[in-house]
């Protein structure tokens, strides 16, 4: 071969390689362009979240409302052409509980409307009740409670806990992460502890926190409930000092048929609590008038995860699955727009965007909308144990190997700012590349940090690359999380549009990769 020929071939090869590369990246950028215009210019995410919150919220675990919403979600996804939308039961003895009517008032020494909401799974009152108030500082030590209060609670309402501290609202109620905070997060070299974004980063392992998630810490109030019933107490009023003017009735876990149910138990506002306590400190005895009418029922058919799939287009790779998910259940005192209507709506919108673009990803994309997350990951845990093997045991099912990754959304309605890598260094360059086209949206902070307390913990336990999105906090921890103000008003449209579009782009790219997402050693 003469020199000229050699040069000619070299040039030919170079052109071939270059055109091949550009064809590939062109395909990818074309696909992302389609995802972007569908997600930004034809978005339906706000409508979905409005449906989920205004029409189909709240969705407390076990309720008919939950199941009606599940049927709506199924029908909606089938309408977009999502294949295989189906339900999987996750609990046989989780009970539904719905408020029909309630009221709490102080009627002596003067009238005061008490800002209140009943805790879930507490019993109804026997019609309207009026009784004196007593103050009980703590119920942590039951021996002490029995000694001090035995025989003294008949016909009484209990004001439970210390008076809330004064909160002058000096701090901003709604925040986005600052550049400095995100920079700090990027520099983390260990997954825990001390997440610079202020999110709990401690031990994410399910076995380690089994007791908190489904063990004795959930049952810690049972003896107290039983005692109050036996003593003939009328009701309990409690508060959370954290939220000025806000009622925060989450954290009762009597959801199983066998669990003891409390006498009517109301969360009241810190200000209502403060005034009642101050009156008692002056030896002025408030009289409390209340009623609670709530339906408590067991319908196992309500306890379903909603699963939907876009089947992969590659004959081999379609066996492999990229999963996205969000918990579908909510607490009960408002419509659950930010926890977790926003996460659910965003993940449903991801499925819609992918279908609407007509893209045909190689791997199967599966959405899972979980029930019972608020009661300790009931839905995702039941799913994982059925498909991957029991928590804490070593034997694992074949299906586990086919899951490339899982992305979860459950930190409110704030914009995505990046991803918690859960200690998995191998995914950092992968996500860096996938998020590069979205730098202008400030969604690309990657931190090695853990975050926990939602459904991705379950996937993490099985060493499936499972991730929770970093989201701007907005007013999630200060106003909406599990409160009576969890409403559509606190869902900013642009934030959820960005979330759905960027997650659709991520999921598409994960489904198109040559290999599965790299797992932790
Ligand atoms: Zn949540």
Boltz pocket constraint, residues with backbone or C-beta under 6 A from the ligand:
constraints:
  - pocket:
      binder: B
      contacts: [[A, 327], [A, 329], [A, 339], [A, 340], [A, 373], [A, 410]]
      max_distance: 6.0
